Amino acid sequence: MTEKELRRLRRTELLELLVEQGRIVERLQKEVTALRAKAEERRITIEKAGSIAEASLSLTKIFEDAEEASKLYMENIKRRSEDQDRINALREEESKKRAEQLIMTTAKKCREMEAATAQKCRQMLEAAAKRSGSVPASQNAAGDGAAQGR
């Protein structure tokens, strides 16, 4: 409406126009409030999306770090296992050599003890023969051979 048309209107018509304008203003204010709320929701959603993206990147970094740590751990375990295998092989070789030495030492001692025991038995037989006045069996066998040869 033009200014000229507004001047021709009566008071009741003007009041009706004012009331209608008030309703329009109120409706527009509600729309503005709703649009502001919607814009705030979108801003929050965008912030959350940014936070989610950042969280996703952080998780990706965490998983990459965990995978790297796992690889290093497995390599370390493998290296330690190989080292332990070498140590065990050396110990086994040393144990075999030591066992062979012990067997040889024991066999030598057994031979020495057997010889000493045989010597002691001969001495005891000779002593017993002297006491009984008979000829020891070792000499008797030599004497028999001499007697048979005559």
Buried (B, 14 or more C-beta within 10 A) or exposed (E): EEEEEEEEEEEEEEEEEEEEEEEEEEEEEEEEEEEEEEEEEEEEEEEEEEEEEEEEEEEEEEEEEEEEEEEEEEEEEEEEEEEEEEEEEEEEEEEEEEEEEEEEEEEEEEEEEEEEEEEEEEEEBBEEBEEEEEBBEEEEEEEEEEEEEE
